[in-house]
Each structure stands twice: as C-alpha cells, then as structure tokens.
Amino acid sequence: MYLCKKIILFDKKFIPKKINTSNLKKGSITFKAPSNIALVKYWGKEAIQVPKNPSISFTLDACFTITTLTFELKSTKSDTFDFDVFFENKKEESFKPKITTFFNRIEQYLPFLKEYKFVIKTRNSFPHSSGIASSASGMAALSLCLMQMEKELSTNLSQVYFNKKASFLARLGSGSACRSINGKVVVWGKHVVIDSSSNYMGIEFPYPIHKNFKNYHDTILLVDKGQKQVSSTVGHNLMNNHPFAESRFKQANENLDKMSVILQNGNLKQFIELVESEALTLHAMMMTSTPYFILMKSNTLKIIEKIWAFRKQTNATICFTLDAGANVHVLYPENEKEQINNFIVNELIEHCQNNQYICDRIGSGAKLIATQK
C-alpha cells in the first residue's frame, strides 16, 4: 500500500495542467540518444518498470539511436493511437505493440497523444537486439521527441523538469532507457548512499568523478549480432521466483555503495574486480533461473579468458563487462588506449562476427538534432 501511494504522488508531478494543441498543428523533431552500459546491473523488476535493485551505468557516445518524430494534428478526434514506425527506412509492424504499450502507459502524462497522427523513423548506429541496449537508446530518443512536443505546447518548461520527465517516461518504455537521457554516469533505483536517487527515473551521479575515469573507453566486441533467444523482458520476469533473487538484490545494493566510492577515489583495481563480478553475476542469474538459459557464446568465453591472461601478463588496466547478450564490452582508461587497442585488434577481434567491433567511450547524453514546424 505504501509503495502504491508513493507512485501515485510522484506521478502527479508529471501530469501537465494545460495543453493547447491548436498551437502546434504539425512538424517534426529529431533526437539522438545514446545507449548505456551498466556497471552495477539491474535484473528483475516490479510492475510498471520499477527495478528490484539500483544500477549505475556509463553513458556511451558512438552507440546511439536517432529518431525523427513527425506529427500532424488530426482533423477529427479519435480514441486510438495513430502511428507508423520505420526502422532503418523499412516499415516495421513488429515494433508497434511495444510502442502501443508505451503510449498507454504514458498517455496520462502526455494527454495529447491521441490527438496527433505520428510517423516514427528510427535508426541505430549499432546492431539491434544484440545486447547493446537498443531499446534503451530507442525509447529514450522517442521520449525526448515527445517531451519536445510538450515543451512547444506548454510554457515555462525548465530544462531540469524536461530531463527528469523524459527519463521518467523513457523508463515506462524500457527500464534502462531512463539512464540514456543525460550525464556521463547515471544511477537508476533508490539507494541510501546516492542523494536524490529514484526508482522512477535516472539521475546523474551526484558526486565528483575521479580523473581516472575521464574519457574511459568501451570497445564493444560484436560476438553475435543476431537477436537474443531470450528477451530481457522474459529474463527480468524469471527473477520473480528465482532462488537467489533476494541475495542478488542485496549484493547489488552493496556493490552500488562500493562503486560510488570507487568512482570518486579512482581505484581502478577495485573497479575491475567489481565490474567483472557484476557481469558474471548477471549471467549466473540467467543460468540458474527456471527455465535456465545462456546468452554467452563460446567466443564470449574465449575473449574473457584472453583478457584475463593479458591483464596478468602486462598488468594492464583492462576489464570486461557484459549486458544481456553475447557481446563483450572491453573497458579501459584513456592513458592505456594504444596498448590495449593493439591487443584488441591482434588478439580479440578474431572472435567477433565478421571481425566487427565498435570503438566507444563515455559520452555526455542525448542531444536535440532538429525541429521543424
């Protein structure tokens, strides 16, 4: 009962008082929103996209979604959402159910949705559904476009409010999307150590980040670009009756506490230990659920073993993390990029599908690309 009351009280902050659609009859908005990679993972959620444990992520730069939302005011009122979706310039009917669910969830916060005909055109800079959080960047970009509409329909909408509500809305489309709005390092989920942390939106890490993490690199090794055999939504649901769920949620809270300290003191050895442990724990939860499943591939393990051997041999500050997929994120600091890049090219990309990989690093958040009326 207490949780439900808190949700209702919080939601009311984002219900607009007045919207006049006659001021905005047609136009288009384009946003670029980044993907993100969690350092402390969340796995398992309550109803309405509330995480069962907090998480913290690096915002990426080269992995992003660009979405253009074209809109036109309907000539007659209707009680349905009216939209078409194009992915990579191809009409994509399979995306419509998820977006319809999203619109249903957010309609009370954006009450103009049924008054417009929308065309959503979206593309990624990386393979869709391969463990690089494409739903995160995609839902973040769409939420930002819709928030820009609200900004043009309303008055005195501050940037702080804009970003908070965009993150709040994005979460209702894809949980980790709330971490793809702004900030180099973003926390999602209520945690006693992180001021202003929330289950309902991502917030920028509120404390100074050590110089060791400036321009931190993330080279993403594309082990398998195909669609995952088990979706993240299914995987999250399997935590509901997981025998190790409560221990995992407790561990994640403790690890976020540790990560907060590490990001401030710059201890890279502790960073490596914690990040790799979190990655393997995430996949351990998958392998011990009922039904169990494995998203890692044989080449995922080969890459991990080579990273461990290289680190032991050279004492390089290199580590890996994994999202919900087979691809490997190789993390390392700016001052070691030459040595580690050579290692990646000479030893690791042979384990990637078609030798493909993405050179990325910490980014700064989403950007408005264009508006047109």
N, C-alpha and C positions, 0 to 999 in steps of 0.2 A: 504493500500500500504506500509506504514512504517513497519508494522508487518511482512509482507511477505519479505521485503528486509532484515530485521534483521535475519529472519530464514535462508535465503539463505547464508548470510555472515557467520553466525555461523556454519552452516552445513559444509562448505568448510574446516573448520579446521580438520574435521574427515575423509576426503577423502584421503586415502593413495596415496602417489606419485608413489610408485613402489611395486609390489607384484610378486614374482617369485615362483610359485607353484612347480617347479621342485625340490626345496629344501625340500619339505615336501610331501611325497607321501602317507603315511598312518600313523595312530597312534590313540591314544585315550587320552582324557583329562577328568578329573573328578573334579567338583567344588561343594562345599557345600555353599549354600546361605541362609541366614535367612529370615524369614518373618519379618514384622514390624507392629506396631500398632500406628496409627495416634492419636496424642493428639489434635491437631487442624486439622479438617478434610477438605479434598477437595471433592467437589461434583459438577460435571459439568466440561466440557472441550471443548476446541476449536478443530478444525481439527488437525490431526497429533499429538494427545496426549499432547496438551498444556492445563494446568489447568486454570480454570477460577478464582481460588483463590489459594494462597500458603497454604502449610500444613507443619506440623512438626511431627516427629514420633520417638518413641523408637525403636531401633533395638532389635530384640529378639534373644534368644540363643537356646532354646530347640526346637522351631518350625522352621524347615528348610526343604529345598529340596536338595537332592543330585542328580546331573545329570552327566551322563557319555556320552560324545560325541565321537563316533568312526567315523573315516573318512578315505576315500581311494580315491586317485586321479582317475578320470575316464580315461579310455583308449582313448575315443573319446570325443570331445567337444559336448555339447548339450545346448539347450536354456531353460532348465527346472531345477527346484529344485528337487533333488533326495534324499529322506529321508524316513525313517520309524521311528515311535515313539512307545516306550514301556513305559507304566505306571504301576508301581508295577508288573513288569515282564510279563505284558499282552499287546499284540499289541493293540494300541488304535487309530483307524482310526478317531475317533471324534476329536482328537487333531490336526489333520493335517491341516484343513482350517485355524485355528488361527496361526499356525506356518508358513504356506504359506504366509499369510498376513504379518506377521512379516518379513519374508525373503524378500518379495517385498519391504517393507519399508526400509530395511537396506542394500539392495544389493549395492547401490552406495557407501556405507561406507565400505563394505566388498566385493569387486568385485570378490572374489574367490569362492563365494557360489555355483555357478552353475558348478564349475569345480570338485566338490567332491561329492561322494556318502556318506551320513551320516546315522548313526543309533543313535537315541537319546533314552537313557534309563534313566528314572527319577522316583524318589520316594519321598514321603513326610514323615515327622515324625508326621504328623497330618492329620485329615480328609480333603479330597479335597472338594472344593466348599461349605464350611460351614462357611464362614465369618472369616477365619484366613489368608486371603491374600495368598492363594496358588498360584495364578497367579503371584503375586509379587516375591515370592522366586523362582518359577519355571522359569520365564523369566529372572530373574537376573542370575540364575545359567547357563542357556543356553547362555546368552550374554557373561558371563565370559569365558565359554569354547571357544566361537568363538573369543573372544579377545585374548585368549592364542594362538590360531592358528595364528592370525595376528602377535602376538609377535614373534612367531617362524618363520614366513615368512618374517619379517621385521628386521631392525637393529635399535639400539638406541631408543627403545620404552621405555620411562620413566614410572615409576610406577604411577606417577601423571597423565600422559596422559592416561595410561591404565585404571585407575579407572574412570576418567572423561568420557572417551569414552564408557566404559562398562555401566555406568549409563545412558548416552545418548541413547545408543542402547536399553537397557532394557526398558526405557520409551516407546519406539516405539512398544514394545510387550504388556506391561501392565503399565499404568501410575505409580502406586505405586511401581513398580519394581525398579525404579530408586532410591528408598530410601533403597534398600536392598543390596547395594554394600559394603559400609564401614561406620564406625562411630557408636558411641553409640546413638547419637541423630542426625537426618538428616532433613534438610529443603529442600523442593522442591517447586519452584514457586518464581517468582520475588517479593521481598519485600524490601521496602526502608530502613528498620531497619537492615536487615541481609546482611552484606557485602558478595559480590560475589554470592548471591542467583540468581537462574536462573530458567526459565520456562522449560529448556531443559535437566536438569539433577538435581540430588540430591547433596547437599553439606553437609559435616559435620558441625554441629552447631559451628560457629567460635569463640564463647566466652567461658570463663571458666564456668563449671557447678558446682553448689554448692554440697558439700559433702552429703547433704540430699538425693540426687538422686543417690548416688553410690550404685551399686548392687540393684537398685529398682526392686521390684518383680512384676510379672504379672502372676497371676493364671487364666487360661482360663477355664471357665466352659462350657462344651460341652452340651448345652441345646438341640441342634438339629444338628445332623451330616449329615443330608440329604442335597441334592442340593437345593439351593435357588430357589424359584418360579419365581423370577425376578432377572436377572443378573445385575451385576454392570454396564456393558456397557449400558444396557437399562435404568437403573436408572440415569446414568450421562446424557444421551440424553434428559431425561424428564426435565432437568433443563433449556433447551433452551427456553421454553415458560412458565416457572414457574412464578407465580405471585409474589413470594417473592425472586426471584433469586438475583436481584441486592442488596437488603438489606442483603441477606446472604453473598454475596461476600464481601461486605463492613465490615460486622461483623467478617468474618474470618480474614481479614487483621488486624483489630483492635485486635482480640484475639491472633494472632501470635505476635504482638507487646507486648502484656501483658505477653504471655508465655515466650518470650525471657527474660524479666525482672525476672519472677518467677524462671526460671531455673538457673539464676545467683544469686538471693538472697535467694533461698531456702525456700520461703514462702509456706508451704505445705497446709495451709488453702485455700489460693488463688488458688493453683494448683488443689485442689479437686473441688472447685466451677467451675473453667474454664473447666476442663476435662469433668465433668459430663454434664455441659451445652452444650458443643460441641457434645457429644454423642447424647443427646436428640434432639438437633437441626438437626443433620444429619437425624435422623429418622422422625422428623417433616417434613423435606423437602420431604421425600418419601410419607408420609401420606397426603400431600397437593398438590401433583403433579397431572397431568391429563394424563393417568389414575393414581389413587392413589393405593398404596399398603402398606402392613405392613409386615416387616420381623421379628419383635419381636414375641415371643410366650408368652403364659400365664406364663410359668416358668421364662422367662426373667424378667417379671414384678415382680414376687414373689421374685426373687433374689435381684432386685433393692430395693424393699421395706424392705427386711431383712437387707441389707447393711445400709440403712438409719437409721433403728431402732437401729442396733448395734453401729453405729457411735454416735448416740445421747446418748445411754446408757453408752458407755465406753469412749467416746472422742477419739477413735482410729483413726489413720490417714489412713483411708481406703476409696477408692472410686472405681467407675466402669467406664469403657468406653465400647463402642460398635463399631464394624465395621459394614459393610453392611451385617448383618446376625443376627441370634438369640442369638449367644453365648455371654457370658459376660466376659470381661477382668477385673479382680479384681486387682487393683494397690495398693501397699503399700510399705513402706520403710523397709530396712533391719533390723533395730532395733526393729521392731514390728512383725516380721515374726512368732514367736511362738504363740502369742496370736491370730493373725489373721488366721494363718493356722488351729488352733484348731476350730475357728469359721467356717471356710470354710468346714472343714470335718464334723463337728457336725450339721451345720445348712443349708449349701448351696448345697452340692453335691447331696442331695436327689432330687433336681430339675433338675439334669443333666440326659441326656440319658444314661441309664445303669450305673449311678453314675460315669461317666467318666469326668476327668478333667486333665489339663496339668499344671505342675508347671514350670514356666518360669521366666526369669528376663532379664534385659538389657544385650545385647551381644555386640560384637565388630565388626561384619561384616562378609563378605564372606571369604572363605579360599580355596586355591588350595589343593586338596587331592592327585591327582596323574596325572602324564603324562607318556605316553609310545609311543615310535616310533617303 
